Amino acid sequence: MSDPLSSASLDQIFISARTLGTWQDKDVPERLIKDVYDLMKFGPTSANCCPARFVFVGSDDAKARLVPLMDEGNREKTQKAPWTVIIAHDLEFHQKLDELFPHNLDAKNWFKDPMKRAETAFRNGTLQGAYLMMAARAMGLDCGPMSGFDRVGVDKEFFQSEPETENWTANFICNLGYGDESMLFPRSPRLKFEDACKVL
């Protein structure tokens, strides 16, 4: 096993990291976005199913399609963020299991039931969305995750018109960039171990 990360690393990823809604006018190159994905992809999923799909929205044209589908309180922050990622999952993820889980070529058949497939995709896709945020923070970026958007509208606008994405469905949305911490209010409290955990 490796030693624990440094206190500075833990601070950057968890302790001092905040949800940002205002953004510095500072470029975030596409290469950095790709590096974030290339780090997060190593996070574990059940049977290595990797159901999450990510649409990184950075161009003016793509933002113009997305911003009207955000709840009103999320529109300005999304418009001004250098990047916004639609974190989705593929409801037909099992079709890639021969590639992703090659030591058991029967794995695809574990997910014949659409209900089980949808539950697995949602659970593991959510995990991967969280891994993406941790990876972004590890690479020096700030995150602004949001659930306030028109999911049906996002699916229709970004996924359903293309055969390769027609089985994708949005889970949540996250802005990425270098945040402006001057607009932050004090951190909200968290539950103590005794209030949130049991040891058996």
C-alpha positions, 0 to 999 in steps of 0.5 A: 500500500502507498503512504497517505497523500500529503496534507496539502493534497488532501486539503486541495481535493477535499478539505478546502475545496468548495463548490464554485459558482463564479469563475475567473477569466482564465483559460482552461485548455482542452488538453487539461480537460482530457488529462482530467478524464485520463485520471478519473477513468481509473476509478473502480466500477462494478465489473469495470462497466464504466457506464458514465459518458461525458460531454464537455461543453466549451464552445459558444455554440454548445453553451447556447444550446445548454444554458436555456436548459439550466434552471434560471439560477444556474444559467449565468454561472454555466454561461461564464464557466470555462467548461461545463460537463454533462455527466451522463450514463449509457443505458447500453453500457453492457455492449462494451463489456467484452472490451472492458471485462475481457476475462469473462466474456459472459459479463454482458449477459449479466445485464440483460434485464433493462431495470438492472442495467439502468440501476447499474448504469446510474449507480456506477455513472454517479460514482464516475461523476464524483471521480471526475470532480476529484480528478479535476480538483487534483489537477488544480481545477474548481468544480460547480456541480448542479442538478438544476436542469431540464434532464429531458431537454438535455437528453433530447438536445445532446443525445437523442439525435445521434445513433451513438448517443441515443441511449445516453441519459444525463445525470448531473452537470458540473462547471469546471474552471478556476473559481473566484473564491471572493464570492463564497459564503462560509462553508456549511457544516457537515455531519459528525461521524457519530451522526452519519456512521455506525460501526458494527 
